[in-house]
Amino acid sequence: MDVDLIRDILVRIEGGQRSFSVLPVDSAQALGIEPETKLTRQEAKNLEDHLNLLDDRGLIKIAFRSGAGSYAIDGLTLQGRDYLRQIKG
């Protein structure tokens, strides 16, 4: 578990970001898609794992996951807001 990545994700959601792409750049290029982000395969997997972890722990609410590597986020839960306040310091 990467606490810095968790903090980054929660801050981005708090700031209004509602979608995340977990499609690695090499997969996007192979599909002929312009990647939203320039993530390596490992970075994409790490981001996906942490988004799922945050949802499983009740800190964020995922609206849906697409097969194309996109996550739509409803936002932070009350637990997520409390946790973010704690880790912001």
N, C-alpha and C positions, 0 to 999 in steps of 0.2 A: 504494500500500500504506500503510495507516494503522497504524503501530506501536502507538499507544495502544489502538486497537480490538483488535488482535491480543493485546496484553497482557490486556485486559479479558476477552476470550473465554477465553483460557487460564486465567486466574485463576478465572473462573466455573466452568469444567470441573473444575479442580483442587479447587474447593470443593464439588463434587458435582452441579452442574447438568448434566443429561443431555439436555435438549431445548431447542431454540431455535425460535421462530416467526419466519418471514421474510415473513409475510403483512402487507402494509401495511394500515393502519387503514381507508383508503377502500375497498379490495378486500373486507375483512372485512365492512364495513357493507353493501356492495352485495350480498354473498352472504347477508346476514342472520345473520352469525356475530358473536358477541361477541369482539373481538380480544383475544388474550393480551397483546399489547403495543401501544403507541400509536406505531408506527413510520410515518414518512412513506414514500412510495414509494422515494425515494432512500436513506433509512436502511435499509430492508428489502433493497434491492439490494446495498448496501454490506456489510451483515451476511452475506448469502448468498454474495457473492463472497469474503469473507474466510474463511468456514467452508470453502468449497471449496478455497481456496488452502492453508489449514492442513492439510486432508486430502491434497491433492496433494503437499505438501511432506513428508508423513509425520509431522506434529506431533500430529495427532488422528486418531482412527478414527471415521468416520461409519458408524453401523449402517444407517441408511436415510434417504432423503429422501422425503417424501410430496408428492403433487401439491397438497395443501392448504397448502403453505408451512411444513411442520414438518420439522425435522432431529432425528434421534435420534443421540446421540453415545455411543460405547462408552467413551471416555475419552481421556486423554493417552497418547501413546506415550512410550517412553523418550527419544526425541529431543525430544519436546514438553516433557517435564519438564526436560531439560537446558536447552533454549532458554528456558523460563520462568525458571529460576534465573538465567540470564545477563541477561535483560532486566528482572528485578525490581530488580537492582542491589544 
